[in-house]
């Protein structure tokens, strides 16, 4: 395939993935979308030195004050979940060493991959909530600007939570009811889809997906970004194509790919992988390719 056509095709596929609307998206219920948040008023000089008397103090040494209530009924994130948040961090002298409010877009991070004090703080907040946190020096990494360990004050707006599904019951080995495919994947339908068209090797599959290591640690998920992902069947590794082939819209499958059949998956390590996949729609990649070819074609000569 000529390079301009291939580049245009990939751009078309990306645009299609970004514009698609997932029926689930981030599992946020009534929480607000991930949009720019107003920066809270700066702490007073006294607040930079120590939490005020009305702050809530935790046994671990952390303290906080609620600046804005979160969405009633929403649950805090779990370890495997991905949080979208705005953060501004200040030193006791008032120096700002971190400010995603100024960037206008939230940071995203998996709760379990943060340092312990931050993880503790995140797991007590609800979507829509804004808190001022006081972290003692021994609970934070060194200041990224000064290199010193010192207390820090963080204003945190928890915008959204990407609820990562729990892993399948079977991880180290496939479910005994799973069938083995030609390329060595083991596939099990856990929810049937609608009657109608089935995914073929020439289609594109718009899916929500999560995949784990056999230890149960989530590696990546479309729920983390709040949007589904489009996979052109001809471009993915054969074992993963086996997992998708034959699915109908709204069908959900679990899939086990052994290490020997892991030929490379976006953001995935080597080794065995365990997937849960929900098909949202079937995309005609020939039409996308036709549009990409037209976009990449040179203008007609006079």
C-alpha positions as CSV (number, residue, x, y, z in Angstrom):
1,X,0.0,0.0,0.0
2,X,1.5,3.4,-0.9
3,X,2.6,5.4,2.1
4,X,0.2,8.4,1.6
5,X,-2.8,6.0,1.2
6,X,-1.8,4.1,4.4
7,X,-1.3,7.3,6.3
8,X,-4.7,8.6,5.2
9,X,-6.3,5.2,6.1
10,X,-4.9,5.3,9.6
11,X,-6.1,8.9,10.0
12,X,-9.6,7.9,8.9
13,X,-9.6,4.9,11.3
14,X,-8.5,7.2,14.1
15,X,-11.2,9.8,13.3
16,X,-13.8,7.1,13.2
17,X,-12.7,5.7,16.6
18,X,-12.7,9.1,18.2
19,X,-16.1,10.1,16.9
20,X,-17.9,6.9,17.8
21,X,-20.2,7.0,20.8
22,X,-20.0,4.1,23.2
23,X,-23.2,3.1,24.9
24,X,-21.2,2.7,28.1
25,X,-18.1,4.9,27.9
26,X,-16.7,5.7,31.3
27,X,-18.9,4.1,33.9
28,X,-19.5,7.5,35.5
29,X,-23.3,7.6,36.0
30,X,-24.2,11.2,36.7
31,X,-20.7,12.5,37.2
32,X,-19.6,15.4,35.1
33,X,-17.6,15.0,31.9
34,X,-13.8,15.4,31.8
35,X,-13.8,19.2,30.9
36,X,-11.7,22.1,32.2
37,X,-12.4,22.9,35.8
38,X,-12.1,26.3,37.5
39,X,-9.0,26.5,39.7
40,X,-9.8,26.8,43.4
41,X,-8.7,29.9,45.3
42,X,-5.1,29.6,46.5
43,X,-4.5,28.5,50.0
44,X,-3.7,31.2,52.6
45,X,-0.1,31.5,53.9
46,X,-1.3,29.8,57.1
47,X,-2.9,26.9,55.1
48,X,0.4,26.3,53.2
49,X,2.1,25.7,56.5
50,X,-0.4,23.4,58.2
51,X,-4.0,22.2,57.8
52,X,-6.7,24.4,59.5
53,X,-8.5,23.2,62.6
54,X,-11.6,22.2,60.6
55,X,-9.6,19.9,58.3
56,X,-10.3,16.1,58.5
57,X,-7.2,14.3,59.7
58,X,-6.6,10.7,58.8
59,X,-4.6,8.2,60.9
60,X,-1.9,8.1,58.2
61,X,-1.0,11.7,58.6
62,X,-2.9,13.0,55.6
63,X,-5.5,15.8,56.1
64,X,-8.1,17.3,53.8
65,X,-10.9,19.8,53.5
66,X,-13.8,19.5,51.0
67,X,-14.1,22.5,48.8
68,X,-16.9,21.2,46.6
69,X,-19.1,18.1,47.2
70,X,-19.0,15.2,44.8
71,X,-21.9,13.5,43.0
72,X,-24.3,11.9,45.5
73,X,-24.4,8.1,45.2
74,X,-21.1,7.8,43.2
75,X,-18.5,5.4,44.7
76,X,-14.8,6.2,45.1
77,X,-12.4,4.5,42.6
78,X,-10.9,1.1,43.2
79,X,-7.3,0.1,42.7
80,X,-7.8,-1.0,39.1
81,X,-9.8,2.1,38.1
82,X,-8.4,5.1,36.1
83,X,-9.1,8.6,37.5
84,X,-9.3,11.8,35.5
85,X,-8.4,14.7,37.7
86,X,-7.1,18.3,37.8
87,X,-4.3,18.9,40.3
88,X,-2.4,21.9,41.5
89,X,0.5,21.2,44.0
90,X,2.2,23.8,46.1
91,X,5.2,23.8,48.5
92,X,5.0,25.4,52.0
93,X,6.5,28.5,50.4
94,X,3.7,28.7,47.9
95,X,5.7,27.5,44.9
96,X,3.5,25.8,42.3
97,X,5.3,22.6,41.1
98,X,2.3,21.0,39.4
99,X,-0.7,22.5,37.7
100,X,-3.0,20.6,35.3
101,X,-5.7,23.2,35.8
102,X,-3.6,25.6,33.8
103,X,-3.3,23.0,31.0
104,X,-7.0,22.8,30.6
105,X,-7.2,19.0,30.4
106,X,-7.3,16.4,33.2
107,X,-4.5,14.0,34.1
108,X,-5.4,10.3,33.9
109,X,-3.8,7.7,36.0
110,X,-4.5,4.2,37.3
111,X,-5.0,4.3,41.0
112,X,-2.8,1.4,41.8
113,X,0.1,2.9,39.9
114,X,0.3,6.0,42.1
115,X,2.4,6.4,45.2
116,X,0.8,5.1,48.5
117,X,-0.4,8.5,49.9
118,X,-1.9,9.6,46.6
119,X,-3.6,6.2,46.3
120,X,-5.1,6.6,49.8
121,X,-6.4,10.0,48.9
122,X,-8.0,9.0,45.6
123,X,-9.8,6.1,47.1
124,X,-11.8,8.4,49.4
125,X,-13.0,10.9,46.8
126,X,-16.1,10.8,44.6
127,X,-16.5,12.2,41.0
128,X,-17.2,15.9,40.9
129,X,-15.5,16.5,44.3
130,X,-12.8,19.1,44.9
131,X,-10.6,18.7,48.0
132,X,-7.6,20.4,49.4
133,X,-5.1,17.9,50.7
134,X,-2.2,18.3,53.1
135,X,0.6,15.7,52.7
136,X,3.4,15.4,55.3
137,X,6.9,15.3,54.0
138,X,7.4,11.6,54.7
139,X,4.3,10.7,52.6
140,X,5.3,12.3,49.3
141,X,8.1,11.9,46.7
142,X,10.8,14.6,46.4
143,X,9.6,17.9,45.0
144,X,10.1,17.6,41.2
145,X,11.6,21.2,41.1
146,X,13.7,21.3,44.3
147,X,14.5,17.7,44.7
148,X,13.8,18.0,48.4
149,X,11.2,16.1,50.5
150,X,8.9,18.6,52.0
151,X,5.2,18.9,52.9
152,X,2.9,19.6,50.0
153,X,-0.6,21.0,49.6
154,X,-2.7,19.6,46.7
155,X,-6.0,21.0,45.4
156,X,-7.6,18.0,43.6
157,X,-10.7,18.0,41.4
158,X,-11.8,14.4,40.7
159,X,-13.6,14.8,37.3
160,X,-14.3,11.3,36.4
161,X,-13.6,7.6,37.0
162,X,-13.0,5.0,34.4
163,X,-14.4,1.9,36.0
164,X,-12.2,-1.0,34.9
165,X,-14.1,-4.3,34.9
166,X,-13.1,-7.1,37.3
167,X,-11.0,-9.8,35.7
168,X,-12.6,-13.0,34.5
169,X,-12.9,-15.9,37.0
170,X,-10.3,-17.9,35.1
171,X,-6.9,-16.2,34.5
172,X,-3.9,-18.5,34.6
173,X,-5.8,-21.1,32.4
174,X,-8.8,-20.6,30.0
175,X,-12.3,-21.3,31.2
176,X,-12.9,-25.1,30.6
177,X,-15.9,-24.1,28.5
178,X,-13.8,-22.0,26.1
179,X,-13.2,-23.3,22.6
180,X,-9.7,-23.2,21.0
181,X,-9.3,-21.4,17.7
182,X,-7.0,-22.0,14.7
183,X,-4.3,-19.6,16.0
184,X,-4.3,-20.9,19.6
185,X,-6.6,-18.4,21.3
186,X,-9.3,-19.7,23.7
187,X,-12.7,-18.0,23.3
188,X,-15.8,-18.0,25.4
189,X,-19.0,-16.0,24.7
190,X,-20.3,-14.7,28.1
191,X,-23.2,-12.7,26.6
192,X,-24.8,-13.3,23.2
193,X,-25.3,-10.5,20.8
194,X,-28.0,-9.5,18.4
195,X,-28.9,-11.5,15.4
196,X,-27.4,-10.2,12.2
197,X,-24.0,-9.5,10.7
198,X,-20.9,-11.1,12.1
199,X,-17.4,-9.7,12.1
200,X,-15.2,-11.1,9.3
201,X,-11.5,-10.8,8.7
202,X,-12.1,-7.9,6.2
203,X,-14.1,-5.8,8.7
204,X,-13.2,-3.3,11.3
205,X,-14.5,-4.0,14.9
206,X,-15.5,-1.2,17.2
207,X,-15.2,-2.6,20.7
208,X,-14.9,-1.9,24.3
209,X,-12.2,-4.0,25.8
210,X,-10.0,-4.7,28.8
211,X,-7.1,-7.0,29.1
212,X,-5.2,-8.4,32.0
213,X,-2.1,-10.3,32.8
214,X,-2.7,-13.9,34.0
215,X,-2.0,-12.5,37.6
216,X,-5.2,-10.4,37.3
217,X,-3.5,-7.0,36.9
218,X,-5.3,-4.9,34.3
219,X,-3.0,-3.6,31.6
220,X,-5.2,-1.5,29.5
221,X,-8.9,-0.7,28.9
222,X,-11.0,1.4,26.5
223,X,-13.0,2.4,29.6
224,X,-9.9,4.2,30.9
225,X,-10.3,6.8,28.1
226,X,-14.0,6.7,28.0
227,X,-14.3,5.7,24.3
228,X,-14.3,2.5,22.3
229,X,-11.5,1.4,20.0
230,X,-11.6,0.5,16.3
231,X,-9.6,-2.6,15.3
232,X,-9.1,-3.3,11.6
233,X,-9.2,-7.1,11.5
234,X,-6.5,-7.3,8.9
235,X,-4.1,-5.3,11.0
236,X,-4.3,-7.1,14.4
237,X,-2.4,-10.2,15.4
238,X,-4.1,-13.4,14.2
239,X,-4.9,-14.8,17.7
240,X,-6.7,-11.5,18.6
241,X,-8.6,-11.6,15.2
242,X,-9.7,-15.1,16.2
243,X,-11.2,-13.6,19.4
244,X,-13.3,-11.1,17.4
245,X,-14.2,-13.1,14.3
246,X,-17.8,-14.2,14.2
247,X,-19.0,-11.7,16.9
248,X,-22.3,-9.9,16.6
249,X,-23.2,-6.5,17.9
250,X,-23.6,-6.4,21.7
251,X,-21.9,-9.8,22.1
252,X,-19.4,-10.0,24.9
253,X,-16.5,-12.5,24.9
254,X,-13.6,-13.5,27.1
255,X,-10.4,-14.6,25.3
256,X,-7.2,-16.1,26.5
257,X,-4.1,-15.7,24.3
258,X,-1.1,-17.8,25.3
259,X,2.4,-16.3,25.3
260,X,3.5,-18.2,22.2
261,X,0.6,-16.6,20.2
262,X,1.2,-13.0,21.5
263,X,2.7,-11.4,18.4
264,X,2.2,-7.9,19.7
265,X,-0.8,-5.9,20.9
266,X,-0.9,-2.1,21.5
267,X,0.6,-1.3,24.9
268,X,0.8,-5.0,25.8
269,X,3.8,-6.7,27.3
270,X,5.0,-10.1,26.0
271,X,3.5,-13.1,27.7
272,X,0.0,-14.5,28.0
273,X,-3.0,-12.1,27.9
274,X,-6.6,-12.3,29.0
275,X,-9.3,-10.2,27.3
276,X,-12.9,-9.2,27.8
277,X,-14.4,-7.7,24.6
278,X,-17.8,-6.2,23.8
279,X,-18.6,-5.6,20.1
280,X,-20.3,-2.2,19.6
281,X,-20.4,-2.0,15.8
282,X,-19.0,-3.5,12.6
283,X,-17.2,-1.0,10.4
284,X,-16.7,-1.3,6.6
285,X,-13.0,-0.7,6.3
286,X,-13.3,-0.9,2.5
287,X,-15.3,2.3,2.6
288,X,-12.8,3.9,4.9
289,X,-10.0,2.8,2.6
290,X,-11.8,4.2,-0.4
291,X,-12.2,7.5,1.3
292,X,-8.5,7.4,2.3
293,X,-7.4,6.6,-1.2
294,X,-9.5,9.5,-2.5
295,X,-8.0,11.8,0.1
296,X,-4.4,10.7,-0.8
297,X,-4.8,10.8,-4.5
298,X,-3.0,13.5,-6.4
299,X,-5.1,16.3,-7.9
300,X,-6.2,15.8,-11.5
301,X,-3.9,17.3,-14.1
302,X,-5.2,20.1,-16.2
